[in-house]
Amino acid sequence: DQQVKQNSPSLSVQEGRISILNCDYTNSMFDYFLWYKKYPAEGPTFLISISSIKDKNEDGRFTVFLNKSAKHLSLHIVPSQPGDSAVYFCAASRWTGNQFYFGTGTSLTVIP
Amino acid sequence: DVKVTQSSRYLVKRTGEKVFLECVQDMDHENMFWYRQDPGLGLRLIYFSYDVKMKEKGDIPEGYSVSREKKERFSLILESASTNQTSMYLCASRPTRGRVLGYTFGSGTRLTVV
């Protein structure tokens, strides 16, 4: 059973606008969340993290929001750039756990 | 620059062959993982290891085995390759303690079984 879900397989956004990628999880024990970015033929690279003691974390153009009651997190990219075109995976874990559970990914295309 | 290195970027193997995928990390991480990535299915965990000689099954271990004889090296073995094992294989490592406990991934091995 998929514990982490990304319901939008793809998203297209104009350059300069906001990209919002969504992720839902089912396990209320998850307390640490990550976003990864993946280009074709490369391994995923870490983008941003958030723990359950926060509801927001920012790093430059990237902001992750966590809504624990809804078991929902989102990644905002502002402004979007063509180089942001990639597949984005969200992942969740227990802080004390070994394993991250990944969503199925959202393919973002930023149109110049 | 810290690294997870996978020995091959692309591999083509025949059905029934025994296949070894090697992964080495230089970060002294305790935990190492093997995932496969398939379109529409995301990243699925095959096996992981939290210490030398220790291994745990992930979500899809069938048809695979692993070996971790040294802390820095984690090998994935396809005992008898089949066409449904054609996939992108990703190795990752993770520390047990630290400020950011996410994975560091290797570049991936694209395996094609013919």
HADDOCK unambig.tbl for C-alpha pairs under 7 A between the chains (distance, minus, plus):
assign (segid A and resid 42 and name CA) (segid B and resid 107 and name CA) 4.70 0.50 0.50
assign (segid A and resid 42 and name CA) (segid B and resid 108 and name CA) 6.07 0.50 0.50
assign (segid A and resid 43 and name CA) (segid B and resid 90 and name CA) 6.73 0.50 0.50
assign (segid A and resid 43 and name CA) (segid B and resid 105 and name CA) 5.66 0.50 0.50
assign (segid A and resid 43 and name CA) (segid B and resid 106 and name CA) 5.44 0.50 0.50
assign (segid A and resid 43 and name CA) (segid B and resid 107 and name CA) 4.07 0.50 0.50
assign (segid A and resid 43 and name CA) (segid B and resid 108 and name CA) 5.35 0.50 0.50
assign (segid A and resid 44 and name CA) (segid B and resid 105 and name CA) 6.11 0.50 0.50
assign (segid A and resid 45 and name CA) (segid B and resid 105 and name CA) 6.85 0.50 0.50
assign (segid A and resid 102 and name CA) (segid B and resid 42 and name CA) 6.75 0.50 0.50
assign (segid A and resid 102 and name CA) (segid B and resid 43 and name CA) 5.99 0.50 0.50
assign (segid A and resid 103 and name CA) (segid B and resid 42 and name CA) 5.95 0.50 0.50
assign (segid A and resid 104 and name CA) (segid B and resid 40 and name CA) 5.97 0.50 0.50
assign (segid A and resid 104 and name CA) (segid B and resid 41 and name CA) 5.30 0.50 0.50
assign (segid A and resid 104 and name CA) (segid B and resid 42 and name CA) 3.67 0.50 0.50
assign (segid A and resid 104 and name CA) (segid B and resid 43 and name CA) 6.85 0.50 0.50
assign (segid A and resid 105 and name CA) (segid B and resid 42 and name CA) 5.94 0.50 0.50
